[in-house]
Structure formats: structure tokens, C-alpha cells
Amino acid sequence: MSKGFIFSLSASFLWSLAIILTRFIQKSEPNAYNIIFWTSILSFPYWVILFIKQKEEIKKLQKKDYLILGSIGIISGLFVSVFEFLALKYSPAANFSFLYRSVTIFTIVFAFLFLKEKITRKKLLLVILILIGSYFFTTNGAIITITKGDIYTILMAIFAAFGNNVLGKMATNRMSTDLSVSGGILFGFLPLMIFVYFKQAIFFPKNIFLILILVIFSISIEQLRYKAYKYSNASFVSLVFSLTPVFVSVISFILLKEFLTPFQIVGGLIIISAGIFVEKLKI
């Protein structure tokens, strides 16, 4: 297996654990913004230390580098979080889970426009397979009823594709992974804190220990994701991340005994097959 696949797969798996842990925390901490606030605050010292360690490289940064890091911070740190909240608030879970997979399509298009990554038949075939598998897996074969929240889901996918994947790859093309990840997060820290403050969503959490574990997960996910960008293209990373919903369901089955329907099993197998071919075909 390539390093890019190992890092992408590891980040995807840890993200699935973070999703399950977040769901558990939300049972006693229903305000999502409070969770975002505390995970950001508690991880902030780590990112500051990591950023400062790159002081020799920071001296060599150009205006374009700061623009990339600032854009990552604003788009990924603020816009994606806001649209995710609105999407989950106004869109059914099945709609959100399926439509967010459009992030792979937007990533491939943006990567073509800004990173000169070729749009090949192999990529298009794998995207189609992932969308088909995601449809069966997330909707259980039911027909989706369009809601206004779906617009927010699509906007979230667009911003995530550009802010997370394409700009993340741009950053690692120009600087180290440690500087890319820490810089992007730190540039987005203040805007996110201001937004959360005005939402009046700051209070001491009931499950501070679980939030500390979530912080460890989030730090690890970001570092693995940026290492994946270093060794692979943006489209590759996005396609591998499509395995996340499958990981979530498998872990939920093991821990919570949540059973899958035949439609979901078929969808999951299609997604897994597509994920394997992403590596085998060297997308």
C-alpha cells in the first residue's frame, strides 16, 4: 500500500471514531458549537507549538503562502462548520450523508481547475460507484425528498472540497505538512471563536474527559490528512475518505449492535470495492 493510502485510510478511520464519539457527547452536550469551542480551545496550544517549531520555514513564506493558509482557515474553519450546522438542522440525516458525498465530485473538478489534476475515466467510474454505494448505504434504497437543508449540504461539500482538499494539497505542495496543518488551523481559530461567541454557545462541558479524547482524535486526523496530501493528489484523498460512513456503521455494529439492512450491506460493499480500486488503479 502507498503512503498516501495508508495516511488517508488511517485519517478516515479515526474520523469515524470521532463521529461516533461526538454523537455520544451530544447526548449530554446538545449544543454543537460548544463542542467546537472546547475542542478548538484545548487543541490550540498544540497547534501553536507545532507552528512555532517551523520558525525557520516561516521566515521563507511568501504572500501566496499566507493567502493559502488564511483561506484554509476561513473556509475550512468557519464556512464548513457553519454550513454543516445548517445542513444537519434542516436536512434529514439520510439526505445529508448521501449528498455530502458530492464532495468527491467537487474535489475532482476543483483539482482539475487549480491543481491541473487530470479528470480520467477511472476517476469518474469510481465516483459513480461511490455515489451508487452511498445512496444504498445512507438511504437504504429509499427515494430522497429534497429539503432546503440540502442546499446547505451541497454548499458544505463545495467549501470542504476547495478549503480542505484542494487548498490543503496546495499548501503541502509549497511547505511542510506541519506548517500547512498548523498554519491553516491557527488562521481559522479567531474567526471561529468570534462566530461561536456571538452564538452564545460557550459554557463548561459536562464530559470534559471525552472532549479531551475528541481533541486527540481531531489533532491526529488533521495531521494524517495533510500527510496524505503530501504523498497523494487531492482527488485520491477525497475518494478514500468515502470509506468513513462504512467505518462508522461497522464500529456502531460492534459497539452498539446497530444492524445493517441488505441494501446497506450492498452499498457498503460497493464503497469498499471502490476504495480498494482507488489504491489499485493509482488514481
Secondary structure, 3 states (H helix, E strand, C coil): CCHHHHHHHHHHHHHHHHHHHHHHHHCCCCCHHHHHHHHHHHHHHHHHHHHHCCHHHHCCCCHHHHHHHHHHHHHHHHHHHHHHHHHHHHCCHHHHHHHHHHHHHHHHHHHHHHHCCCCCHHHHHHHHHHHHHHHHHHHCCCCCCCCCHHHHHHHHHHHHHHHHHHHHHHHHHHCCHHHHHHHHHHHHHHHHHHHHHHCCCCCCCCCHHHHHHHHHHHHHHHHHHHHHHHHCCHHHHHHHHHHHHHHHHHHHHHHHCCCCCHHHHHHHHHHHHHHHHHHHCCC
